[in-house]
Amino acid sequence: MKEITEEEFMDLTLEENFNFTGIVNWNDGAQIYYQNGKRHRMDGPAAVWSDGQVSYWINGKRVSREAQELYHSLMKLKGLV
């Protein structure tokens, strides 16, 4: 998966930003996973904040850890991951 810095992310055009898939490493130490410009990760937290807190996101919607795990399990059953 492509990893870029905060500066590289800020230099993306608006269209590139809306379509970005990869990981952005922010200057404060946070790490955010994106798919098609939205926070998204199926196999773990999509946001790991600089203070160690995490949050789970699927297609740009914040979800609980349990919901993310269920979604990932269902996608595996369907053979989509």
PEFEN-V803767 format. One record per backbone hydrogen bond with DSSP energy under -0.5 kcal/mol. CO is the residue of the C=O (numbers start at 1). NH is the residue of the N-H. Records with the same first field share a line. If there is no record, write none. Layout:
# PEFEN-V803767
CO: NH + NH
This chain:
# PEFEN-V803767
2: 23
4: 25
5: 9
6: 10
7: 11
9: 12
13: 17
14: 18
15: 19
16: 20
17: 20
20: 37
22: 34
23: 4 + 25
24: 26 + 32
25: 6
26: 29
30: 26
31: 48
32: 24
33: 40
34: 22
35: 38
38: 35
39: 60
46: 33
47: 49 + 55
48: 31
49: 52
53: 49
55: 46 + 47
56: 63
57: 41
58: 61
61: 58
63: 56
64: 68
65: 69
66: 70
67: 71
68: 72
69: 73
70: 74
71: 75
72: 76
73: 77
74: 78
75: 80 + 81
76: 79
